[in-house]
Amino acid sequence: MYSRLRARSGPWDMIVVGGGATGVGVALDAAARGYGVLLLEQSDFGKGASSRSTKLVHGGVRYLEQGNISLVMEALRERGLLLRNAPHLVHDRAFVVPNYDWWEAPFYGLGLKVYNLLAGKYGFGTSRILSREETLERLPTLNTRGLRGGVVYYDGQFDDSRLLMHMAATAYENGATLLNYARVTGLTRDAEGFIGGVRVRDAESGAEFQAQGAVVINATGPFSDDLRREEDASAEPLIAPSQGVHLVFARDFLPGDSAIMVPHTSDGRVMFAIPWHGHTLIGTTDTPVAEAPLEPVALEQEIDFILSTAALYLARKPTRGDILSVFAGIRPLVKAGGGGATATLSRGHAIHIGKSGLLTICGGKWTTYRHMAEDCVNQAAMLARLPERPCVTEGLKLHGFHATAAGFGHLRVYGSDAPRIQELMRADPALAAPLDPELPYTGAEAVWAVRREMAGTLEDVLARRTRALFLNARAAVRMAPRTAALMAGELHRDQQWVAEQLRSFEAVARNYMLAP
Ligand SMILES: Cc1cc2nc3c(=O)[nH]c(=O)nc-3n(C[C@H](O)[C@H](O)[C@H](O)COP(=O)(O)OP(=O)(O)OC[C@H]3O[C@@H](n4cnc5c(N)ncnc54)[C@H](O)[C@@H]3O)c2cc1C
């Protein structure tokens, strides 16, 4: 990446600030069209919202209920394209809405039929009403008191930060230059006062440099308004940040293959309990927050709310002691005039062009990143008066594309790279053993992450290349010393580096565990 950076003599066609789903999606789209693109991420790719989602590639049943048909149709189409282009990372999942009231089966049965119909040729499976017995067959741990039956429908599920890595790799293969740990500290202007580039601080070397671009795209998600204020100190905020929390439990809370979808919690939100990487993921909340920290922390009331809602639906009530990991993320929702609950704010995206030409793209969902990027690159090319080039991502297979990756076991998420990781294990059997008995991750994955996936810190490997921290925070801490030693070997670092990595990882990991 550095040699690409140095080799660029003139200005970039596009500079993208922010390495989450939105920014990497834009860099991928622009590079695949043949534009020269530089992406700068202040931390690691996916450090923000994009590693902290519910992991659903979905149209959003709730948006259907809100009457937002165009958003649902857009997302259902994108869901279908993503399954086609990244089958190693996206798969379908059955969701059951359990029914405890007489009206629920016909009501949700009909709603979910409409959901099917809207998906058209991009459909994932037909929804249907289930008897009480069929519901319990799919969800054997469901609370049976008052249970009448259920409705099953199908949606997509994925691994968010892994998908992001594969998008970044695809962008790279198409010519993009992407740097993590490179923070944009300011904007530069051309002779006429228009935004003509960025000032960057490289966190690894401490070096500062400038990069020029025909257009600068602000894809900093929950942080979008900070950069907008760099352009125009009086800019009105666009973002209404909203925190969402998930709790992770052992698989035996939800042993089948189906997920539970609760369409109305006591405060009118949607909640999911989903099998994910051999665990049970339950969430989420929607809490308006004033600021967007890079490492948000779950609030006690959010944890209590998820536990008490889960207790209504599960025969064995999960307790605080059962929580293996808790993670929080900030949704970059686009502000609506007049306040109101963030749960009702649109999940559609917005493109905003500032007074001096800074282009901001924000809002949207993980599911719709490709369409957002298409829209953004069209606008950016027009703004920068670049030659028009058609978008090609609809049929673009993502790095690692593999139609039958499930055969690779937990290495499935690497797709066609999996055999190369297996090769590392064969060459050095010490790399084949799990780093902790509670998780499947091996030393080979840590080595691969450093060599091939731009992992520079222990947290990069344990939180976003593997998902150890998100699945079981204590196991991740146990894995840390051996992982850091392997990384130090790859990166030629000393004991002091190892000690610093362990210290800072353990500080972050404390946010993911509850006191016993
Ligand atoms: C709890 C929760 C659950 C969700 N569930 C789903 C779901 O199931 N399905 C779905 O489709 N969507 C879901 N979403 C929405 C989805 O995760 C977000 O829409 C998406 O990840 C936003 O991506 P982003 O790139 O805009 O923001 P982010 O991922 O936050 O990325 C912004 C990046 O900009 C970087 N940055 C900021 N300032 C600078 C700077 N000055 N220089 C360089 N870099 C900078 C940050 O470090 C960050 O990495 C969920 C969101 C949350 C929070």
The ligand as a MOL file (V3000), in Angstrom:
LIG
                    3D

  0  0  0     0  0            999 V3000
M  V30 BEGIN CTAB
M  V30 COUNTS 53 58 0 0 0
M  V30 BEGIN ATOM
M  V30 1 C -25.9390 -2.2100 16.7640 0
M  V30 2 C -26.0110 -2.1660 15.2690 0
M  V30 3 C -26.6260 -3.1910 14.5740 0
M  V30 4 C -26.7040 -3.1410 13.1800 0
M  V30 5 N -27.1980 -4.2150 12.5070 0
M  V30 6 C -27.2390 -4.2040 11.1570 0
M  V30 7 C -27.6440 -5.3520 10.4440 0
M  V30 8 O -27.9050 -6.4110 11.0250 0
M  V30 9 N -27.7090 -5.2780 9.1000 0
M  V30 10 C -27.3980 -4.1330 8.4190 0
M  V30 11 O -27.5260 -4.1190 7.2000 0
M  V30 12 N -26.9380 -3.0400 9.0610 0
M  V30 13 C -26.8370 -3.0560 10.4160 0
M  V30 14 N -26.3470 -1.9750 11.0940 0
M  V30 15 C -25.9410 -0.7860 10.3380 0
M  V30 16 C -24.5200 -0.8950 9.7810 0
M  V30 17 O -23.6530 -1.5400 10.6870 0
M  V30 18 C -24.0100 0.5100 9.5000 0
M  V30 19 O -24.9310 1.1810 8.6790 0
M  V30 20 C -22.6620 0.4990 8.7750 0
M  V30 21 O -21.7430 -0.3640 9.4090 0
M  V30 22 C -22.1020 1.9080 8.7500 0
M  V30 23 O -20.8580 1.8850 8.1250 0
M  V30 24 P -20.0060 3.2130 7.9740 0
M  V30 25 O -18.8270 2.8710 7.1510 0
M  V30 26 O -20.8770 4.3130 7.4710 0
M  V30 27 O -19.5950 3.6130 9.4660 0
M  V30 28 P -18.4060 2.9600 10.4050 0
M  V30 29 O -18.3520 1.4890 10.2610 0
M  V30 30 O -18.6060 3.5090 11.7430 0
M  V30 31 O -17.1040 3.5230 9.7310 0
M  V30 32 C -16.6550 4.8540 9.8460 0
M  V30 33 C -15.1430 4.8100 9.9290 0
M  V30 34 O -14.6070 6.1220 9.7670 0
M  V30 35 C -13.4060 6.1640 10.5010 0
M  V30 36 N -13.0200 7.5620 10.7110 0
M  V30 37 C -13.6710 8.5030 11.4380 0
M  V30 38 N -13.0160 9.6720 11.4030 0
M  V30 39 C -11.9130 9.4840 10.6240 0
M  V30 40 C -10.8340 10.3230 10.2040 0
M  V30 41 N -10.7660 11.5990 10.5770 0
M  V30 42 N -9.8660 9.8000 9.4100 0
M  V30 43 C -9.9340 8.5020 9.0060 0
M  V30 44 N -10.9290 7.6580 9.3860 0
M  V30 45 C -11.9100 8.1520 10.1740 0
M  V30 46 C -13.7630 5.4200 11.7830 0
M  V30 47 O -12.6110 4.9810 12.4750 0
M  V30 48 C -14.6300 4.2910 11.2680 0
M  V30 49 O -13.9030 3.0890 11.0590 0
M  V30 50 C -26.2120 -2.0160 12.4910 0
M  V30 51 C -25.5740 -0.9850 13.1950 0
M  V30 52 C -25.4490 -1.0780 14.5800 0
M  V30 53 C -24.6980 -0.0080 15.3120 0
M  V30 END ATOM
M  V30 BEGIN BOND
M  V30 1 1 1 2
M  V30 2 1 2 3
M  V30 3 2 2 52
M  V30 4 2 3 4
M  V30 5 1 4 5
M  V30 6 1 4 50
M  V30 7 2 5 6
M  V30 8 1 6 7
M  V30 9 1 6 13
M  V30 10 2 7 8
M  V30 11 1 7 9
M  V30 12 1 9 10
M  V30 13 2 10 11
M  V30 14 1 10 12
M  V30 15 2 12 13
M  V30 16 1 13 14
M  V30 17 1 14 15
M  V30 18 1 14 50
M  V30 19 1 15 16
M  V30 20 1 16 17
M  V30 21 1 16 18
M  V30 22 1 18 19
M  V30 23 1 18 20
M  V30 24 1 20 21
M  V30 25 1 20 22
M  V30 26 1 22 23
M  V30 27 1 23 24
M  V30 28 2 24 25
M  V30 29 1 24 26
M  V30 30 1 24 27
M  V30 31 1 27 28
M  V30 32 2 28 29
M  V30 33 1 28 30
M  V30 34 1 28 31
M  V30 35 1 31 32
M  V30 36 1 32 33
M  V30 37 1 33 34
M  V30 38 1 33 48
M  V30 39 1 34 35
M  V30 40 1 35 36
M  V30 41 1 35 46
M  V30 42 1 36 37
M  V30 43 1 36 45
M  V30 44 2 37 38
M  V30 45 1 38 39
M  V30 46 1 39 40
M  V30 47 2 39 45
M  V30 48 1 40 41
M  V30 49 2 40 42
M  V30 50 1 42 43
M  V30 51 2 43 44
M  V30 52 1 44 45
M  V30 53 1 46 47
M  V30 54 1 46 48
M  V30 55 1 48 49
M  V30 56 2 50 51
M  V30 57 1 51 52
M  V30 58 1 52 53
M  V30 END BOND
M  V30 END CTAB
M  END
